[in-house]
Amino acid sequence: ISLGLVGSEMCIRDRGFSFRPWTSKNAIAEGGEILEYIRETAESCNITGKVHFGHQVVSANWSDLDSCWHLDVYVNGDSNPRTFRCRLLQVCAGYYNYEQPHNPILTDEERFSGSLVHPQHWPENLDYRDKDVVIVGSGATAVTLAPAMAETARKVTVLQRTPSYIVARPSVDKVAVWLNKLLPDSWAYKLVRKKNIALQQWVYRQSRRRPLQLKQRLLDMTKKELHSHVDINTHFTPPYYPWDQRLCLSPDADFFKGVNDAKIAMVTDHIERVVPDGIVTQSGQEIAADIIVKATGLNLSLLGDIRFSINGEALNMSDTWTYKGLMFSGVPNLISTFGYINASWTLRADLTAEFLCRIWQHLKVRGAHTCRPMLRDQDQSMVARPFIDDFSSGYMQRAMDKMPKQGDRAPWLNTQGALSPCLGILSI
């Protein structure tokens, strides 16, 4: 059986891959450290030499004639695509469109005399030292950028329409450090990983079962981090419950420290218009700016924006039902790596890879070539639900019409519990 893996997606939470310990003391790692961990892992598993870099898959057609996927691939910018063929295709391209981020046009933004940037297309020569910076947005990007820019900027203002929940966590996991002193790396790693998974799942379950209590607990934690003069009700109290949208993480409380030290100013309001030297809000407040950073997020990209077809007929994924959150009804030999919304992407990527290996072995044992999830008779009357249910973030809601449907019974569910997918009922 030939296998095609498209993309690369990885994050460090729960301390890395299940099969290789994350040995750094930093539980919240920066990009360079994560990249080095991935490189070392790939090299230790003899994977690097098997990866085709600079290849862009633009279309994939399944052919029943040879039971294979035929991929049109542009190699290193070639003008004409090449054809690759594989029996089993796994798409690991993440779910963001990094080339075309969500970039809403602000009223009169063309009048702005300073620098207007989106974090996804950050200018290498952007100098914000001793400048007035306005960051538009309240998500993870804004919470990460603000304290970093505040170190050298004259003033950083976070302009948000709606507050987010922000949780302060130490960048160094003291439990992990302690366990690493007492136990071998592999033992300590497994215990810390289980601890982090259990904590994440407990918080998520509380958000579903006792949302009001969890909201109050998070707000109490925020109050402990901030000085009494900060208006927590206005700037740090979201109108929704925890995990209706993602929680934001502040390593070592750096965001809260910036607010306490008046290096970061909070404004909760809507934008009326952009003027040459800043922004005017709907309440009439004028915010001076030399630089406006539009931390407005990203757009979702399903399956790497690859055009799929079966026997030459275009395939619309929104017409399919998700099978365990990783396959699609009626679509053969295609597995998608799509991480958890409320836990580590890496965690579910590991589980999906394990599922793929079991499928692979099952086909070999059966002497079969095709694995295709099919609706049973009792599934025909299922009530369709969104692929990601009970999650109100804009970047998700903007793309739900392109996603497969989720049913009301197993195995047609895209659950967010950290449980291993099982083989289930397959038509082979």
N, C-alpha and C positions, 0 to 999 in steps of 0.2 A: 504494500500500500504506500503510495506517495502522499506526503503531507505538505500543505502550504500554510505558512504562518505569515500573516500580513500585519505589519505594524509593530510598535513596541510601547508598552505602557506600564509604568511602575511608579509607586510612591512609597515613602517610608513612614509608615505608622504601623503599630504592632511590630516594629523593629525588623522589617525586612522579610525576605522569603522564608518559607517554613523550613527549607532544606539547608539554609546557610545562615549561620548566626550573624546578626548585626552587632559588631563588637565595639563600635564607637560609644563613648559615654553620652553622646548627644542623642536623646530620644526624638528631638525635633531637629532634623538635619537640614542644612542648606543644600542648594542645588549641586555644588561641586562635590560635596561629600557623597550625595546620592549617586551621582554619575560615576564616581570612582568605585563605589560598591557594585554597581551594575557591571562595569568593565571587569572588575576582578572576578565577579561571579561567572560572567560569560567565558572568561579565559580559563577559569578553573574547571569548567564543564566542557571545554573544547568546543564552544559554540561560535565564537567570534569568526572563525574561518568559514563557517557555514552560512553566515548571514550575507545576503546580497544587499549591500548599501546602495543608496541612490536609485532605487527602483520605486516607481509610483504605479500602483494598480488603478486603472481607470474603469475597467469593466470585467465582469465575470459571467460566463455563460455555462450552465450545466447541460451536458449532453447525455441523453439516455443511450446513445449509440455506443459510447465507450465508457459510460459511468464515470465521467471525469469532469472537473471544472476546467474551463479554458479561460485563461486570464490574459487580458491585454495590458501590457506593462511598458511604461516609458522608462528607459534606462539612461540615467545620467543626462537627462534633457534631450534625448534623441528626438528627431522630428517625427519618426514613425514608431509605433509600438511594436514590441516583440510579443510572441505568444508563449506562455508558460502553461503547463498542464499539471494537475494534481488530482488525487483521488479524494482527499479529505482537506477541507479548507477551514482554517481558523483565522478569524479577523481579530486582531489585537490592537486596533488603531485608536483606542480611547473613545471619548464621545464629544470632544470639542473640535470646532473648526478654528484652527489657530491662524489661518490665513485671512479669514474674514470674521473678526470678532464682532460682538454686539456693539454697535457704535452709533447710537441715536444722535440725530442732529439737534443741537441746542439752538434755540431761537437767536438769530443774529450772530451766530458763532464766527461767521466770516469777518465780522467787524473787530474781532479781538486782535490786538497789536502784539501780544506776546506769543509764547509757544503753546500750542494745543496738541496734546499727545494722548495716545492710547497705550496702556502698558504693554499690550501685545506687540506693538511696533515701536518700541522704545528707542529713541535716537541715541546713538553711542556717544555723541558729543554734548548731550544735554547737561548744562551747567545750572544747578539750582542753588548753588552757594549764595547765601545772603539775598535770596529771592523770596517773594511772596508766592506761595504755592496753594492752589485750591484743588483738592482731590474730590471729584464728584463720584459718590458711591458709598456703600456701607458694608460691602461684603469682604471676603477674605483678602482680596487684593488691596483694598483701601486700608484694612487693618494692618497689613504687612508693610505697605509703602509708607504710611504716615510716620511711624517712629524712625524708619530708616532715613527719610528725607529730612525729618526734623533735626537730625544731628548737625546739619550744616545750613539748612534753609533759614531765612530770617523768620518766617512764620509759615506754618502749615495749617490750613483749614480743611476739615472734613465736612463736606456739604452733602447731606443725606436727605432723601425723602422719608425714609423709614429706618428706625434703628434696627440693629441686629443684636443677637445675644453674643457677647464676647466673654470667653472663658480664659482666665490666666492659668497657665501650666508651666512648671519648671522645664527648661530645655534639657536638663540632666535628670534622668530617672534615678533617684536615690536607691530605690528598691533594687533596680537592676545592677547598680554599682556594688551594692552590698552582696547580692547573690553571686556576682562575678568573682568576688573575693573568696567566697566559700565553696563554689561549685565549678566544675568544668564548664567551658563556654556553652557547649551544646545543652547541658542540663539547665543552666541558668537561663539561656535563651528561651527554651520551651516554657519554663515557668513564667517568665516575664510576658511572653506572647499570650499565654492563657490568661494571665492577669489583665492585660490590656483589652483583650477580646471580651472577657467577662464584664469589665467595667463599661465598655462601650455599649454592649448589649443591655446591661442593666439600666443605663441612662436612657436608652431608646425605649425600652419597655415602660419605664416610668413616664416618659413623655406621652405614651399612648394611654396608659392606665390612670395616671395621676398628673395630668398636664398642668393644672393650676398650682399644685404643690411644687412640682419641679420648676415651674416658672418663678415662683417665689424664692426657691432655693438659689437659683441662678442670679436673681436680682440681689439677694442678700450677699452673695459672693462678690458681685460687682460693687456694692456699697462699701465692702471692706477694702477694696482696692483704691477707691476714689476719695478725694478730700470732700469735706462737707459742702463746699461751695459749688460743687458740680451738680447741675440739674439732671439727676438720673432719670426722673420721670419723662422728661422731654427727649433726652439724647440717648438713653440706654435701655428704654423699656419698649420692646417691640409690641405691636398690636396683635401678634399671633403667638401661638404656643411654641415651646421648644421643639425642634425637629419638624415643624411644618416647613421650615427652611433650615439650611445648614447652620450649625454653630460656628462662630469664628474663634480662632485660637490666637492668644497673645502670649508668645514665649517669654517667660520671666516677667510677665506683666508689663512689657515694654510700651504697649499702647496706653495703658492706664497711667504709667509714669509720665509719658509725654503730656497727657491731659493735665495731670496734677501740677507739672512744672510749667504749664502754660505754653509749652512748645507746640502743642496741638490744640487747636480751637475747634469746637463742635458747633455746627449750625444745622438744625433740622427744619427744612423748609423746601419749597418747590422753586425751581428756577423760572424766573419771569423772562429774562433775556440776558444775553451776553453784551457787554459794552467794551469799548477799546481797552480799558484798564481793569476789567474784572467782570463780576457777575452781580446782577440785581435779582433778588429773590421776590417771590410773590408778596411777601410782607413788606417789601420796600427796602430791605437791608442791602447795602452795597458792600461787596466783598472785594477788596483790592487783590489783584493777581498779576504776577509776571508770567506764571505758568499755570495752565489748567490741565489736570490729568483726569481723563475720562475713564475712571475705574468702573466701567459699566458692564463688565463681564464678557462672556463668550457665547457664541451660538453653538448648539449641539450639531454633531455630525454623526449620523447613524451609519455604522459599518464603513467608516472612512470615506463616505460619499461615493462608494463604488457603485456603478450601475449593474444591477443583477438581472439576469434573465435565465429562463429554463427552456431549453430547446429553441432558443431564438426569440421567445416571447418574453417581453419585459415583465419583471416581477416587482410588484408594489408591496413592500413589507408591511404597510399599514393594513393590507388585506389578510395578513396572516395572524396566527395566535402564537404567543410566546410559549415555548416549551421549557419549563424550569428556568426561564430567564436567560437561556443560552442557545436554544435552537428555535426553529420556526416551522409551524405546521405546513406540511406539504413540500418543504424545501429539503432536498437531500444533502447529506454530508457537509453541512455548514454549521460551524460553531462560532458563537460570538462571545468575546470576553468583555463583559460589562460589569463593572464593580459595584460594590454596595454604595448606597446613598448615605447611609448612617454609620459606616465603618470603613476600614481600610480597603482601598481598591486592590491592593496586593493580596489581601486575604481571599477575596472571591476569585481573583485571577488564578491563585493556586488551586482552588477547588475546581475551577473550570478546566484547568490543564489536567487535573487528575481524572475528571470526567472524560475528557478527550482520549486519554490513554486507555480507559476502560472500553470506550467505544471501539477504538482501534483494535484492541485485543479481541473484543467480541466478534468483530468482522473477520479477523484472521481465523478464529476458532471455527466460525460458521462457514468459512470459505465464501463469504458474501462480499459484495462491493458497495452496497447501498444501505444507508441508514436514514430513514425518513419518518419524522414524527407525524402521525395521522390522528385526526379527530375520531373518537369512537361514536357510536350511535347516540349514546347518552350525553355526549358533549355538544351535539348539534344545537341544543337549546340554551347554551350558556349565555349569561348576561355579560356583555363586553364592558371591561373596565380599562382605564388608561394603563399603559405599560408601567409607569411610575405613579402609584396611587397615593393620595394623601400627602402631597408635597407641592407647595404653592410657589416655589421659586420661579421667577420669570423665565429663566433660561430653559427650564424644563417645560413650562406651560407653552412656550412658543414653538416647541418641537413635538408635542405629543401627537399631533395629527399625522406625523410621518412614522411613528413608532408602531410596532406590532401591538395587537390587543392582548390584554390580560383577561383570563377567564375568571370563573367563580369557584373553581375546583381544581384539585391537583390532577395532572401535572401541568396545567396551563396557568400557573401562577408565577409571578416574579417577586418572590418573597424577599424581605430584607433582613431575615434572621440569619445569623452566621452558622448555617447548617450545610452540610455537604450535599451536593446534588447526587441523586442516585440514578441508576440506569433507567428504571421505569419501563413503560410500555412503548416499544418502538416497532415500526413496520420495517423489516429488513428483507 
